[in-house]
Amino acid sequence: MSQPTFDASFFIGNRRRLRQLFTGSAPIVVTGNAALQKSADMAFPFHQDSNFWYLTGIELADVVLVMDKDTEYLIMPERSEVQDLFEGTIDQQALAERSGVSDILPAQDGWKRLSARIKRVKHVATMAADDVFMQQHAMYANPARAQLMERLRSYNESLELLNLREHLMHMRFVKQEPELAAIREAIRITAATLREVTRPSKMTKYAHEYQIEAAVSHGFRRRGAVGHAYDPIVAAGRNACVLHYTQNNDQLADNQLVLMDVGAQYSHYAADITRTVIRGEPTKRQRAVHDAVRQIHDFGVSLLKPGAVFLECEQEVRRMTGEKLRELGLIKTIDAESVHRYYPHAPHFLGLDVHDVGDYSAPLQPGVVLTIEPGIYIPEENIGVRIENDIVITSDGHQNLSADLPYQLA
Protein backbone atom coordinates (compact mmCIF):
# COMPACT_ATOMS: atom_id res chain seq x y z
CA MET A 1 0.00 0.00 0.00
CA SER A 2 1.34 3.45 -0.89
CA GLN A 3 1.58 6.16 1.73
CA PRO A 4 -1.85 7.84 2.22
CA THR A 5 -2.03 11.33 0.80
CA PHE A 6 -2.18 14.07 3.38
CA ASP A 7 -2.57 16.78 0.78
CA ALA A 8 -2.87 20.49 1.37
CA SER A 9 -6.62 20.22 2.02
CA PHE A 10 -5.93 18.28 5.25
CA PHE A 11 -3.65 20.97 6.66
CA ILE A 12 -5.79 23.85 5.37
CA GLY A 13 -8.77 22.24 7.09
CA ASN A 14 -6.87 21.88 10.35
CA ARG A 15 -5.89 25.56 10.31
CA ARG A 16 -9.50 26.50 9.57
CA ARG A 17 -10.69 24.42 12.55
CA LEU A 18 -8.09 26.05 14.79
CA ARG A 19 -9.37 29.50 13.81
CA GLN A 20 -12.90 28.39 14.65
CA LEU A 21 -11.89 27.01 18.05
CA PHE A 22 -9.73 30.01 18.93
CA THR A 23 -12.30 32.78 18.93
CA GLY A 24 -9.93 35.62 19.84
CA SER A 25 -8.50 38.15 17.40
CA ALA A 26 -4.87 37.69 18.46
CA PRO A 27 -2.33 36.50 15.88
CA ILE A 28 -1.51 32.78 16.04
CA VAL A 29 2.21 32.02 15.82
CA VAL A 30 3.43 28.41 15.94
CA THR A 31 6.96 27.10 15.43
CA GLY A 32 8.33 23.81 14.22
CA ASN A 33 10.99 21.98 16.17
CA ALA A 34 14.66 22.95 16.12
CA ALA A 35 17.39 20.55 15.04
CA LEU A 36 19.39 19.15 17.96
CA GLN A 37 23.09 18.38 18.18
CA LYS A 38 24.10 14.73 18.43
CA SER A 39 27.85 15.28 18.56
CA ALA A 40 30.38 17.67 17.02
CA ASP A 41 28.79 18.84 13.76
CA MET A 42 26.24 16.00 13.59
CA ALA A 43 22.54 16.41 14.41
CA PHE A 44 20.08 13.84 15.66
CA PRO A 45 17.62 12.66 12.99
CA PHE A 46 15.05 15.45 12.79
CA HIS A 47 11.53 14.87 14.07
CA GLN A 48 8.96 17.60 13.58
CA ASP A 49 6.75 18.98 16.34
CA SER A 50 3.49 17.05 15.97
CA ASN A 51 1.24 20.10 16.31
CA PHE A 52 3.22 22.05 13.72
CA TRP A 53 3.06 19.11 11.29
CA TYR A 54 -0.68 18.80 11.93
CA LEU A 55 -1.13 22.42 10.82
CA THR A 56 1.35 22.53 7.92
CA GLY A 57 2.66 19.09 6.88
CA ILE A 58 6.14 20.63 6.80
CA GLU A 59 9.10 18.59 8.04
CA LEU A 60 11.74 21.33 7.95
CA ALA A 61 13.33 22.62 11.18
CA ASP A 62 12.79 26.15 12.53
CA VAL A 63 9.93 27.19 10.24
CA VAL A 64 7.32 29.50 11.83
CA LEU A 65 3.63 29.62 10.89
CA VAL A 66 1.74 32.90 11.32
CA MET A 67 -2.06 33.07 11.13
CA ASP A 68 -3.39 36.60 11.52
CA LYS A 69 -7.03 37.37 10.77
CA ASP A 70 -7.57 36.22 7.17
CA THR A 71 -3.87 36.06 6.28
CA GLU A 72 -1.27 33.39 6.87
CA TYR A 73 2.39 33.07 5.99
CA LEU A 74 5.49 31.03 6.74
CA ILE A 75 8.79 32.45 7.94
CA MET A 76 11.76 30.46 6.68
CA PRO A 77 14.79 29.78 8.89
CA GLU A 78 18.09 31.48 8.23
CA ARG A 79 20.33 29.12 6.26
CA SER A 80 24.07 29.01 5.76
CA GLU A 81 25.85 28.15 2.53
CA VAL A 82 27.18 25.05 4.28
CA GLN A 83 23.63 23.85 5.01
CA ASP A 84 22.56 24.39 1.43
CA LEU A 85 25.65 22.57 0.17
CA PHE A 86 25.30 19.50 2.40
CA GLU A 87 21.52 19.33 2.86
CA GLY A 88 20.25 20.96 -0.33
CA THR A 89 18.34 24.19 -0.79
CA ILE A 90 14.77 24.66 0.44
CA ASP A 91 12.13 24.08 -2.25
CA GLN A 92 9.64 26.78 -1.31
CA GLN A 93 7.21 25.79 -4.04
CA ALA A 94 7.04 22.27 -2.60
CA LEU A 95 6.39 23.72 0.87
CA ALA A 96 3.57 25.85 -0.52
CA GLU A 97 2.00 22.89 -2.30
CA ARG A 98 2.33 20.69 0.77
CA SER A 99 0.97 23.16 3.33
CA GLY A 100 -1.44 25.25 1.28
CA VAL A 101 0.33 28.38 2.53
CA SER A 102 1.34 30.40 -0.53
CA ASP A 103 3.01 33.33 1.23
CA ILE A 104 6.51 32.16 2.18
CA LEU A 105 8.96 34.78 3.42
CA PRO A 106 12.72 34.69 4.01
CA ALA A 107 13.73 35.10 7.64
CA GLN A 108 14.55 38.82 7.53
CA ASP A 109 11.37 39.84 5.73
CA GLY A 110 9.17 37.51 7.77
CA TRP A 111 10.39 38.65 11.16
CA LYS A 112 10.19 42.32 10.09
CA ARG A 113 6.54 41.83 9.14
CA LEU A 114 5.67 39.88 12.27
CA SER A 115 7.52 42.20 14.67
CA ALA A 116 5.64 45.21 13.33
CA ARG A 117 2.38 43.43 14.07
CA ILE A 118 3.46 42.21 17.52
CA LYS A 119 4.27 45.75 18.63
CA ARG A 120 0.61 46.72 18.08
CA VAL A 121 -1.18 43.84 19.85
CA LYS A 122 -1.74 42.79 23.46
CA HIS A 123 -1.94 39.02 22.92
CA VAL A 124 -0.41 36.30 20.75
CA ALA A 125 -1.61 32.69 20.70
CA THR A 126 1.08 30.02 20.53
CA MET A 127 2.10 26.65 21.96
CA ALA A 128 3.53 27.15 25.44
CA ALA A 129 7.02 25.80 26.01
CA ASP A 130 7.59 22.78 28.22
CA ASP A 131 10.01 23.04 31.13
CA VAL A 132 13.61 23.16 29.92
CA PHE A 133 14.24 19.90 31.76
CA MET A 134 11.24 17.58 32.10
CA GLN A 135 11.99 15.88 35.40
CA GLN A 136 9.47 13.05 35.07
CA HIS A 137 10.98 11.92 31.77
CA ALA A 138 14.57 12.94 32.58
CA MET A 139 15.05 14.73 29.26
CA TYR A 140 15.42 18.22 27.86
CA ALA A 141 12.65 19.84 25.86
CA ASN A 142 13.18 20.97 22.29
CA PRO A 143 14.13 24.67 22.64
CA ALA A 144 12.14 26.00 19.66
CA ARG A 145 8.98 27.03 21.56
CA ALA A 146 10.91 28.77 24.32
CA GLN A 147 13.03 30.62 21.77
CA LEU A 148 9.93 31.74 19.90
CA MET A 149 8.30 33.02 23.09
CA GLU A 150 11.45 34.93 24.01
CA ARG A 151 11.66 36.49 20.56
CA LEU A 152 8.01 37.55 20.56
CA ARG A 153 8.40 39.21 23.96
CA SER A 154 11.51 41.02 22.73
CA TYR A 155 9.25 42.95 20.34
CA ASN A 156 6.68 43.80 23.03
CA GLU A 157 7.56 43.48 26.72
CA SER A 158 3.92 43.70 27.81
CA LEU A 159 2.81 40.96 25.39
CA GLU A 160 0.59 38.25 26.90
CA LEU A 161 0.96 34.79 25.37
CA LEU A 162 -2.11 32.56 25.11
CA ASN A 163 -1.61 28.78 25.11
CA LEU A 164 -3.11 26.77 22.24
CA ARG A 165 -2.39 23.41 23.87
CA GLU A 166 -6.03 22.67 24.76
CA HIS A 167 -7.28 23.72 21.33
CA LEU A 168 -4.93 21.39 19.48
CA MET A 169 -5.50 18.56 21.95
CA HIS A 170 -9.22 18.83 21.26
CA MET A 171 -8.62 18.82 17.50
CA ARG A 172 -6.29 15.81 17.53
CA PHE A 173 -8.40 13.80 20.01
CA VAL A 174 -10.82 12.50 17.35
CA LYS A 175 -9.06 11.20 14.25
CA GLN A 176 -10.07 12.13 10.71
CA GLU A 177 -10.35 9.55 7.94
CA PRO A 178 -6.85 10.09 6.47
CA GLU A 179 -5.41 9.72 9.97
CA LEU A 180 -7.33 6.50 10.59
CA ALA A 181 -6.09 5.14 7.25
CA ALA A 182 -2.48 5.83 8.23
CA ILE A 183 -2.93 4.29 11.68
CA ARG A 184 -4.57 1.18 10.22
CA GLU A 185 -1.68 0.71 7.81
CA ALA A 186 0.91 1.20 10.57
CA ILE A 187 -0.92 -1.47 12.56
CA ARG A 188 -1.18 -3.80 9.56
CA ILE A 189 2.57 -3.55 8.98
CA THR A 190 3.32 -4.13 12.65
CA ALA A 191 1.00 -7.12 12.97
CA ALA A 192 2.25 -8.77 9.76
CA THR A 193 5.84 -8.33 10.88
CA LEU A 194 5.25 -9.72 14.37
CA ARG A 195 3.32 -12.66 12.93
CA GLU A 196 6.33 -13.48 10.78
CA VAL A 197 8.99 -12.85 13.42
CA THR A 198 7.31 -14.82 16.21
CA ARG A 199 6.73 -18.08 14.38
CA PRO A 200 7.93 -20.87 16.70
CA SER A 201 10.30 -22.13 14.01
CA LYS A 202 11.93 -18.69 13.87
CA MET A 203 11.95 -17.98 17.61
CA THR A 204 14.19 -20.98 18.26
CA LYS A 205 16.74 -19.65 15.74
CA TYR A 206 17.28 -16.29 17.42
CA ALA A 207 20.17 -16.26 19.88
CA HIS A 208 19.99 -12.64 21.08
CA GLU A 209 17.33 -9.97 21.57
CA TYR A 210 18.94 -7.78 18.92
CA GLN A 211 18.37 -10.43 16.27
CA ILE A 212 14.63 -10.15 16.88
CA GLU A 213 14.90 -6.36 16.77
CA ALA A 214 16.72 -6.58 13.43
CA ALA A 215 14.05 -8.90 12.02
CA VAL A 216 11.31 -6.46 13.11
CA SER A 217 13.14 -3.47 11.60
CA HIS A 218 13.56 -5.35 8.33
CA GLY A 219 9.90 -6.35 8.30
CA PHE A 220 8.75 -2.78 8.89
CA ARG A 221 10.85 -1.28 6.11
CA ARG A 222 10.08 -4.09 3.67
CA ARG A 223 6.36 -3.50 4.17
CA GLY A 224 6.50 0.25 3.59
CA ALA A 225 6.96 1.85 7.02
CA VAL A 226 9.50 4.65 7.44
CA GLY A 227 10.77 2.83 10.52
CA HIS A 228 9.86 2.53 14.19
CA ALA A 229 7.39 4.91 15.84
CA TYR A 230 9.45 4.56 19.04
CA ASP A 231 12.50 2.65 20.22
CA PRO A 232 11.63 -1.07 19.98
CA ILE A 233 11.48 -3.18 23.13
CA VAL A 234 12.64 -6.79 22.86
CA ALA A 235 12.91 -8.00 26.45
CA ALA A 236 13.62 -11.59 27.47
CA GLY A 237 13.00 -12.97 30.95
CA ARG A 238 13.61 -10.46 33.74
CA ASN A 239 14.30 -7.68 31.22
CA ALA A 240 10.55 -7.54 30.53
CA CYS A 241 10.08 -6.12 34.03
CA VAL A 242 11.82 -2.92 32.89
CA LEU A 243 8.92 -1.21 31.14
CA HIS A 244 10.97 0.68 28.54
CA TYR A 245 13.89 -1.70 28.22
CA THR A 246 15.54 -0.85 24.90
CA GLN A 247 19.07 -2.23 25.15
CA ASN A 248 17.94 -5.40 23.35
CA ASN A 249 21.36 -7.02 23.79
CA ASP A 250 20.88 -10.05 26.03
CA GLN A 251 21.22 -13.66 25.04
CA LEU A 252 18.02 -15.68 24.77
CA ALA A 253 17.44 -18.83 26.78
CA ASP A 254 15.25 -21.86 26.13
CA ASN A 255 11.72 -21.83 27.56
CA GLN A 256 11.96 -18.11 28.22
CA LEU A 257 9.24 -15.49 27.82
CA VAL A 258 10.09 -12.73 25.37
CA LEU A 259 8.14 -9.46 25.45
CA MET A 260 8.07 -7.45 22.19
CA ASP A 261 6.62 -3.94 22.31
CA VAL A 262 6.99 -2.44 18.83
CA GLY A 263 5.15 -0.16 16.43
CA ALA A 264 5.70 0.90 12.84
CA GLN A 265 5.50 4.54 11.81
CA TYR A 266 3.55 5.08 8.62
CA SER A 267 3.00 8.51 7.12
CA HIS A 268 3.77 10.07 10.53
CA TYR A 269 1.24 7.93 12.45
CA ALA A 270 2.09 5.23 14.97
CA ALA A 271 1.14 1.69 15.83
CA ASP A 272 1.84 0.30 19.29
CA ILE A 273 1.46 -3.45 19.80
CA THR A 274 2.86 -5.76 22.47
CA ARG A 275 3.01 -9.53 22.44
CA THR A 276 4.65 -11.83 24.95
CA VAL A 277 5.70 -15.12 23.42
CA ILE A 278 7.56 -18.21 24.58
CA ARG A 279 10.84 -19.45 23.16
CA GLY A 280 10.21 -23.14 23.66
CA GLU A 281 7.63 -24.58 26.06
CA PRO A 282 5.95 -22.49 28.79
CA THR A 283 5.92 -23.54 32.42
CA LYS A 284 2.64 -23.80 34.27
CA ARG A 285 3.43 -20.55 36.09
CA GLN A 286 4.30 -18.66 32.90
CA ARG A 287 1.05 -19.80 31.32
CA ALA A 288 -0.97 -18.83 34.40
CA VAL A 289 0.43 -15.28 34.39
CA HIS A 290 -0.08 -14.91 30.65
CA ASP A 291 -3.66 -16.20 30.90
CA ALA A 292 -4.38 -13.70 33.66
CA VAL A 293 -3.10 -10.79 31.55
CA ARG A 294 -5.09 -12.02 28.54
CA GLN A 295 -8.31 -12.11 30.59
CA ILE A 296 -7.65 -8.63 31.96
CA HIS A 297 -7.01 -7.38 28.43
CA ASP A 298 -10.26 -8.81 27.09
CA PHE A 299 -12.18 -7.29 29.99
CA GLY A 300 -10.60 -3.88 29.37
CA VAL A 301 -11.47 -3.93 25.68
CA SER A 302 -15.07 -4.88 26.46
CA LEU A 303 -15.53 -1.62 28.39
CA LEU A 304 -14.74 0.65 25.44
CA LYS A 305 -17.62 2.41 23.70
CA PRO A 306 -18.87 5.93 22.99
CA GLY A 307 -19.61 7.75 26.24
CA ALA A 308 -17.27 5.62 28.34
CA VAL A 309 -14.55 7.52 30.19
CA PHE A 310 -11.05 6.16 29.60
CA LEU A 311 -9.90 6.94 33.14
CA GLU A 312 -12.88 5.09 34.64
CA CYS A 313 -12.30 2.11 32.33
CA GLU A 314 -8.70 1.91 33.51
CA GLN A 315 -9.84 1.95 37.14
CA GLU A 316 -11.99 -1.11 36.38
CA VAL A 317 -9.01 -2.78 34.70
CA ARG A 318 -6.89 -2.17 37.78
CA ARG A 319 -9.61 -3.63 39.99
CA MET A 320 -9.66 -6.82 37.91
CA THR A 321 -5.86 -6.88 37.88
CA GLY A 322 -5.96 -6.91 41.67
CA GLU A 323 -8.25 -9.94 41.61
CA LYS A 324 -5.90 -11.79 39.26
CA LEU A 325 -2.86 -10.88 41.33
CA ARG A 326 -4.57 -12.35 44.37
CA GLU A 327 -5.43 -15.53 42.44
CA LEU A 328 -1.77 -15.81 41.43
CA GLY A 329 -0.73 -15.56 45.08
CA LEU A 330 1.14 -12.31 44.58
CA ILE A 331 -0.97 -10.17 46.92
CA LYS A 332 -3.37 -10.87 49.76
CA THR A 333 -5.24 -7.57 49.88
CA ILE A 334 -6.36 -5.61 46.81
CA ASP A 335 -5.28 -1.99 47.18
CA ALA A 336 -3.81 0.60 44.82
CA GLU A 337 -0.26 0.28 46.12
CA SER A 338 -0.21 -3.51 45.84
CA VAL A 339 -1.63 -3.47 42.31
CA HIS A 340 0.80 -0.74 41.23
CA ARG A 341 3.74 -2.90 42.34
CA TYR A 342 2.93 -5.49 39.67
CA TYR A 343 1.13 -3.26 37.14
CA PRO A 344 2.87 0.14 37.22
CA HIS A 345 1.76 1.69 33.92
CA ALA A 346 -1.41 2.70 32.06
CA PRO A 347 -2.85 2.73 28.53
CA HIS A 348 -2.85 5.83 26.35
CA PHE A 349 -4.18 7.51 23.24
CA LEU A 350 -2.51 6.81 19.89
CA GLY A 351 -1.93 8.91 16.80
CA LEU A 352 0.81 11.24 15.58
CA ASP A 353 2.58 10.52 18.86
CA VAL A 354 2.66 7.02 20.26
CA HIS A 355 1.53 8.57 23.56
CA ASP A 356 -0.86 10.92 21.84
CA VAL A 357 -2.76 13.87 23.22
CA GLY A 358 -6.27 13.40 24.56
CA ASP A 359 -8.55 13.99 27.54
CA TYR A 360 -8.62 10.97 29.84
CA SER A 361 -11.63 12.37 31.71
CA ALA A 362 -13.76 13.12 28.64
CA PRO A 363 -16.35 10.70 27.21
CA LEU A 364 -14.92 8.64 24.36
CA GLN A 365 -16.17 9.46 20.86
CA PRO A 366 -16.14 7.60 17.54
CA GLY A 367 -12.75 8.15 15.93
CA VAL A 368 -10.72 8.14 19.14
CA VAL A 369 -7.82 5.67 18.98
CA LEU A 370 -6.29 4.24 22.14
CA THR A 371 -4.41 1.27 23.53
CA ILE A 372 -5.36 -1.39 26.04
CA GLU A 373 -2.18 -2.82 27.55
CA PRO A 374 -2.44 -4.65 30.88
CA GLY A 375 0.66 -6.31 32.26
CA ILE A 376 1.95 -8.27 35.23
CA TYR A 377 5.64 -8.04 36.12
CA ILE A 378 7.30 -10.37 38.65
CA PRO A 379 11.06 -9.66 38.70
CA GLU A 380 11.75 -12.24 41.39
CA GLU A 381 10.36 -14.92 39.05
CA ASN A 382 11.93 -13.53 35.84
CA ILE A 383 8.42 -13.11 34.43
CA GLY A 384 7.08 -10.04 32.66
CA VAL A 385 3.93 -10.24 30.53
CA ARG A 386 2.17 -7.47 28.62
CA ILE A 387 -0.49 -7.68 25.92
CA GLU A 388 -1.28 -4.51 24.00
CA ASN A 389 -3.74 -3.84 21.22
CA ASP A 390 -4.83 -0.70 19.39
CA ILE A 391 -8.54 0.13 19.54
CA VAL A 392 -10.68 2.66 17.67
CA ILE A 393 -14.00 3.78 19.12
CA THR A 394 -16.88 3.30 16.65
CA SER A 395 -20.47 4.54 16.62
CA ASP A 396 -21.70 1.25 18.08
CA GLY A 397 -18.77 0.26 20.28
CA HIS A 398 -15.18 -0.36 19.27
CA GLN A 399 -12.92 -2.17 16.82
CA ASN A 400 -9.70 -3.91 17.77
CA LEU A 401 -7.45 -2.79 14.92
CA SER A 402 -4.77 -5.35 15.79
CA ALA A 403 -7.12 -8.29 16.40
CA ASP A 404 -5.67 -10.26 13.48
CA LEU A 405 -2.48 -10.84 15.47
CA PRO A 406 -3.05 -13.68 17.98
CA TYR A 407 -2.11 -13.05 21.58
CA GLN A 408 -2.50 -16.48 23.13
CA LEU A 409 0.66 -18.10 24.47
CA ALA A 410 1.78 -20.98 22.24
N, C-alpha and C positions, 0 to 999 in steps of 0.2 A: 504493500500500500504506500502511495506517495504521501509526503507530508501534507496535512490539511492546509488549505489556504486561509491564512489570516490576512485578508487583503485590507486595503485602506478603510473600507466601510466598517470593519470591526473596530478599528481604533477611533475613527471619526464618531461612531456611535457611542463609544465609551466616554469620549470627551463631552459629547452632547449630554449624556446622562449625568456626568459630573456637574455640568453647569446647572442642570435641573435640580440636583440635590443640594448644591451650594447656592443658596438663594441670595447671598450678599452680592454687592457690586465691586468688591475688592478684586484686584488682579490675582490670578492663580499662577504661581511660579513653581515648577517642579523640576528637579534635577535627576539625571541619571547617575549611576554609580561612578566613582573614580577608579582608575586602575591602581593596583596595589603592588608594591615591590615584593618580589620573592627573594632575590639576592642580587647584589651588585647592580648590573643594568638589566636584570631579567624581572619581568612582572609575572604574577600569578595569572593563570588563564582567566580572562575577563568574564564576569557574570553580571548581567544588567540588573538593576533594581527592578523588582517585579512590578511595582506600581507604575514606574516610568514606562516599562515595556507595555503594560496593559493600556496605557494612554497613547503610545506612539509606535510601538513595534520596532523601535530603533535599538540596536545592540552596540552602539558606539559609546565610549566613555566620555563623561563630562559635558554632555549635551544638556541644554536647559530648554524646557518648554514654557512658553508664556501664553496664557489665555486671558485676554483682557476685553471685557464686553463682547463685541462681535468679531474681534480680531484674535489671531493666534499666530505665533511665529516661534522658530527655533533659533537659539543662539549656539553657534558652533564653538568648540573648544579651540584655544590657541594651539597651533601645531608647529613643530620645528621641522627643518629640512631633513633632519635625521629620521624623524618619525615617518615622513612621507617617503623617504628612500627605502626604509626597511619594512614599513607596514603598508605602503601604498597611500595614494591620496584619497580624500573623502569624495565619494560620488554623491553630490548633493541632489542630483536628479533622482537617484535611486532612493534617497531618504525621503524626498517629497512624495514619490509614488508609494512608498511603503507606509508612511504615516498619514498621508492626506493633508499635510501641512505644506503649503506652497511657498510660504515666506520664510526663507532660510537666510540668516544673517551671519557674517563673520563676527568673531568675538568683539572686536572694537566697536563696530556699528551696533551690534545687538545690545551690548551693555550700556552704550550711550543712550540708546532709545529707552531701555528699561529704567535706567537710573533717573532719567528726566521724569518718567511717570511716577516712580517711587517717591520722589521728593514732594509730590503733590497729593499723596494719599495717606490715610491713617492706618490702613490695614492691608496686609497681603496674606493670601491663603497659600500654604505650602505643606509639605510633609515634615513634621517635627523630627529633629535628630534624636537618635537613641543616645544613651550615655556613651561617653568615649570608650569606657571599658564596661562591658556587660558582665557583671559579676557572676550571675547565675550560670552563664554559658562559658565563662572564662575566655572571652575573646573581645577584640577591639572592633568597634563599629566602623563601617565604611565612612570616611570623613566627608563625603560630598555634601550631605544635607547640612551638616554643621558649617561647612565653608560657605554654602549658599546663604544660610541665615546670617552669618557674620557679614557677608558682602552686602546683603540687602539693608542691614542696619547701618552699614557705613554710609549709605546714601541718605538715611533719615533716622536719626537717633531716637525719635519718639515713635517709630514704626511699631505697630502691634502685629505679631504673626499669629495667624489662625491655623489650627491643625486640621488637615484633611484626612487624617488617619481613619476616623469613623466613617466618613463618606466612602472612601475606597474599600474599606472592609465590607460595608453594606453592598457595594456594587459587585465585589468579587465573591461574595458568600454564595449566591445562586449562579450556577454556571450556565452560559449560553451554549447553543448547539455546537458551534465550532470548538469550544472548549471541551465539551463532552466527547466529541469525536476524537480529539487529541488524547484525552485521558483514556478512552477505551482502547486506542491503539497502543499507548504505552503499556497498558495492562495486558493486552494481547501478546505483545512482544515479551514481556516479563514472564507471563504464564507459560508460553511456548518454550522459552529458554529453560525455565526451571523444570518443566516436564522432561526435557531432553537431558539436562544435567543430572537429575536425581534418579534416573533409571538405576535399579539395583546393580545391573551389570556394569554401569559406569562408576557408581559410588565405590565399588570395591577396587577400582583401578587408581583412584586418587590416593596419593600418599601424604599430601599436605593441603592445608586450607587454601593456600594461594593457587593451587591447581584448579580448585573449584571456582575461585574468583576469576581466574583467567578464562575458564570455560564459559562463565556467565557473561563476561565482557565481550567475548567473541560472539556469543549468541545474540547479545543486544545489537552490536554493530551490524552483524550479518543480516539481521531482520529489519534494519532501517532506523534504529534509535541513534541519537547523537552520542549516547553514552549513558552513564549512570546519573540518576536524579540526585543521588547522595552517595557518600562513601559506602561501598558494599560491606555487609557484615557476614562473614563466614566463620562461625564459632563452634568449635568442637568441644564436647564435654563441659568442663568447668568454665571455659571461656564464654559460654552462652549466658552465664550469670552476670557478665559485664554487658550492660544493655547496648552500648554503642562500641562494642569491641570491633576495631577495624584493622588490627595488625595483620590478621589472616596469614600467620606464618607457621603455626604449630603443625606438628606431625599428627596424622590421623591414626586412630587405633581401631581395632576390630570391635564390633558390637558397641559402638559409641554413637550417641546422639549428635547430630550436626544441625545447628540452627543457621538458616540462610535468610537474611533480611535484605532484600534487594529491590530495586525499582528502576526501570528504564525511563529515560527522559525523551519525550517525543514532541517535537515542535513546541518546546518550552514547558510542557506539562508533564507531571510526574505520575508514576505508579509507585506503590509501596506494598509489597507482599512479603509475608514471612511464612516459611515452612520449616518444620523440624522433622528431620528424617533420620533413619537408622542406617548405619554402615555395618550391615551384618544382621544379627538377630537380636530383637529387643528383650530385655529382662522383664519379668513380671512388674517390677517397680517402674521401669521406664514407661511401659505400656499404660500403667495405671495413671501416672502423671499426665501423659499425653492425652488419654481418654478424658481426664478431668478438664483439661484446657479445651479440648474439642467441644465438650458439652457446654462449658461456659461461653465459648464463642457462639455456638448455635443459639443459645439463649439471648445473648447480646444482640445478635442480628435480628431476632424475632421481635425485638422491641421497637425497631426503627420504622417510622411512618410519618407522614405529614402531621404536624401538631405536637409530636413528641419532642421533649427537650433533651438534648444530648447529655447535658450534665446529669439529669435525673436518670437517664438510661444507664450511664456509667455507674451511678450509685447502686443501681440494681445489680449490675454486673459484679461489683465489688462485694455485694451481699452474698451472691451465689458463690463467688470465689472463696469467701470465708467458709461456706458450708463444705466445699470441696477440700479445702485445706484441712478442715477438721476430720473429714472422712479419710484423708491420707495420713492422719496422725501427726500433722505438722503443728497444729495449734489445738488448744483445748477450749478456748473462749474466743468467740468471734467479736473482734473490735477493730477499729480502724488501724491502730498501730500494728497489730498482729498481721492483718491482711497486707498492709504496706510492706512488711518485711519480705514477703514472698511475691508480691505483685506491686512493684514500686513505680509503675508508669501508667499512662492513660492513652486512649485513642485521640485522634485529631482529625481536622479537616484536611482535604487534599486538593491540590490544583496546581497553580504556577509554582508554589512552594510545596515541598513535601509535607511540611507542617504549615498548612495554609491558614490564611486569616479566616475568621468566622466568629460568631457569637454563640458561646456554649450555653447561654441561658435563654436563647431565643427559640421559639418553636421551629422545628425543621420544616423545610419547604421542598417541593419538587425541584430537582436540579442541584440540590446540595450534595456534595460528594464527601465522604468521610471514611475512616477506617474503623474496624473493630479488631482489636489485637490483645486479647487476654494472654497472660503468661503466668507460669509458676517457675520460680528459680530457687534451687536448693544447692548452694555451693558445697555444703558438706557431703553431698551425695554425687557431686559432679553431674548434676542434672539441671538443664535449663530448657524450658519448652515455651515457645510462643507460636501462635497461629494468627495470621493477620490477613484480612481480606478487605477489598475496596468496595464500598457500597454507595449507590446513588439512590436518593429518595425519589420516588415516583408518585404520581397522583393517587395511586391506590395502595401504596406501601413502600416497597424498596426493591432494588435489584442488586444482587451480588455480582459485580462486574468480573470478579476473578473466580467464579464458582466452577469454571471448567478445569481448574487445577485442583486435583484431589488433595485433601489434607489429613487423611487417615494415615496412621503409622503402618508401615508395611508389615 
